[in-house]
Amino acid sequence: MDRIPPGPPETDRPRRNRDADWDAWPVDAYLTENYRSLHPYDIGVIRHHAGVYRRFAPGSLARTLELGAGPNLYPLMLAGAAARRVDALEPSAASVRYLRGQLAHGVDDSWQRFYRLCRSHDPALPASCAEALRRVRVVRGTADDLPPGTYDLASMNFVAESVTEDFEEFTAVCDVFVRAVVPGGRLLAAFMERMPSYRIGTGPVWPACPVDEAALRSVFAPRTTGLRILRLAKDRTLPEYGDTGVLLLTAERPRTPGPGHVPGPS
Ligand SMILES: C[S@@+](CC[C@H](N)C(=O)[O-])C[C@H]1O[C@@H](n2cnc3c(N)ncnc32)[C@H](O)[C@@H]1O
């Protein structure tokens, strides 16, 4: 009988999204490393995203999405003037617990500085952070649960490239992100540039897929119009995640399928 040749060692296979235990996401350590104080990345992302939200009249977006919200509150704050309802979609039990606690009992003091900065860029935001967050609804789920054509605007921060090592799966997450908005709907995203799989503190390694501007263009150009990508220089105040900067993306879902149209799953 022929011997079955051994498969590649476990570690050679790209780790996919389902291979990580997202319920065990280390919320406290992640907040401590990234969001207990304002870092240059936050300042750049907030300025960029606020510039997009500012173009919408207060209350003019019926429903917006924050995909893979995690425990990060500032993208949710930024939607607080333009959107009448914000769905924070997140699979991790730990992050959902944190988000629901913050919304129910008031946010940690460390978020107030973030809110002041958001409001300085978008004066239409309400005076209080609590009021801005009142339109947020936390929904437990993954990108796979997204119904197409539902949102006026979708936002995604440090998700598609930070949840899988597989470029095809990265592309699939970006694809459902684009399809989640109505035709003509706005897309807003931030990506770690060229970040390999990473650790938070001394915890386990989380799967990531290093992407650069060319990779983002290859995924988003055939699926969107008005694609614009800007770059933030590497933030050396953060732990060393192996990234080379942050890429900021805006685009729209086309109103009619164009020549480079990527057909959806049948
Ligand atoms: C690096 S964190 C980013 C969290 C947050 N957006 C931020 O700005 O800090 C990646 C997030 O994606 C979530 N996630 C993992 N798999 C996902 C999936 N299949 N669909 C949506 N979100 C996912 C994780 O639970 C985690 O909250």
The ligand as an SDF file (V2000), in Angstrom:
LIG
                    3D

 27 29  0  0  0  0  0  0  0  0999 V2000
   -7.7610   44.1750   15.3960 C   0  0  0  0  0  0  0  0  0  0  0  0
   -9.3810   44.1210   15.9950 S   0  0  0  0  0  0  0  0  0  0  0  0
  -10.0010   45.7280   15.5260 C   0  0  0  0  0  0  0  0  0  0  0  0
  -11.0990   46.1750   16.4790 C   0  0  0  0  0  0  0  0  0  0  0  0
  -11.6340   47.5880   16.2240 C   0  0  0  0  0  0  0  0  0  0  0  0
  -12.3200   47.6930   14.9480 N   0  0  0  0  0  0  0  0  0  0  0  0
  -10.5880   48.6590   16.3400 C   0  0  0  0  0  0  0  0  0  0  0  0
  -10.6630   49.6430   15.5790 O   0  0  0  0  0  0  0  0  0  0  0  0
   -9.7450   48.5990   17.2360 O   0  0  0  0  0  0  0  0  0  0  0  0
  -10.2010   43.0150   14.8720 C   0  0  0  0  0  0  0  0  0  0  0  0
  -11.6690   42.8250   15.2290 C   0  0  0  0  0  0  0  0  0  0  0  0
  -12.3150   42.0490   14.2220 O   0  0  0  0  0  0  0  0  0  0  0  0
  -13.2120   41.1440   14.8670 C   0  0  0  0  0  0  0  0  0  0  0  0
  -13.4410   40.0070   13.9520 N   0  0  0  0  0  0  0  0  0  0  0  0
  -12.7870   38.8180   13.8860 C   0  0  0  0  0  0  0  0  0  0  0  0
  -13.3020   38.0400   12.9390 N   0  0  0  0  0  0  0  0  0  0  0  0
  -14.3070   38.7400   12.3560 C   0  0  0  0  0  0  0  0  0  0  0  0
  -15.2370   38.4590   11.3130 C   0  0  0  0  0  0  0  0  0  0  0  0
  -15.2200   37.2950   10.6600 N   0  0  0  0  0  0  0  0  0  0  0  0
  -16.1710   39.3940   11.0070 N   0  0  0  0  0  0  0  0  0  0  0  0
  -16.1850   40.5740   11.6640 C   0  0  0  0  0  0  0  0  0  0  0  0
  -15.3240   40.9060   12.6680 N   0  0  0  0  0  0  0  0  0  0  0  0
  -14.3970   40.0000   13.0020 C   0  0  0  0  0  0  0  0  0  0  0  0
  -12.4810   40.7590   16.1300 C   0  0  0  0  0  0  0  0  0  0  0  0
  -13.3230   40.1920   17.0870 O   0  0  0  0  0  0  0  0  0  0  0  0
  -11.8920   42.1100   16.5480 C   0  0  0  0  0  0  0  0  0  0  0  0
  -12.8180   42.8470   17.3160 O   0  0  0  0  0  0  0  0  0  0  0  0
  1  2  1  0
  2  3  1  0
  2 10  1  0
  3  4  1  0
  4  5  1  0
  5  6  1  0
  5  7  1  0
  7  8  2  0
  7  9  1  0
 10 11  1  0
 11 12  1  0
 11 26  1  0
 12 13  1  0
 13 14  1  0
 13 24  1  0
 14 15  1  0
 14 23  1  0
 15 16  2  0
 16 17  1  0
 17 18  1  0
 17 23  2  0
 18 19  1  0
 18 20  2  0
 20 21  1  0
 21 22  2  0
 22 23  1  0
 24 25  1  0
 24 26  1  0
 26 27  1  0
M  CHG  2   2   1   9  -1
M  END
$$$$
